[in-house]
Amino acid sequence: MACNFNLPFSDPANIAVGKARAAVESQDGIFKGDEQSGNFEVTIFGNTIKGNYTVTGQLLNLVITDKPMFVPCSTIESFLLKQIS
């Protein structure tokens, strides 16, 4: 089940994407992309979360394409929002 959400940010896009990159890489994840689009993969508690993103204006548009069934989209969204805010 995919998750799709938009995270607003106030920093320049390269800063917001840099924060997202740091959050993924701090969990030994893989982050590929730039301030326009990219993808990521991170394993948390033995469960892989994969997704991609695009930046439109001051919104980070995220699509989680693969996640554990027991992790709700709202939990992922809340975590990511804290990371880029």
Helices and strands as residue ranges (DSSP letters): E 3-8, H 13-25, E 30-33, E 37-44, E 47-56, E 59-66, H 73-84
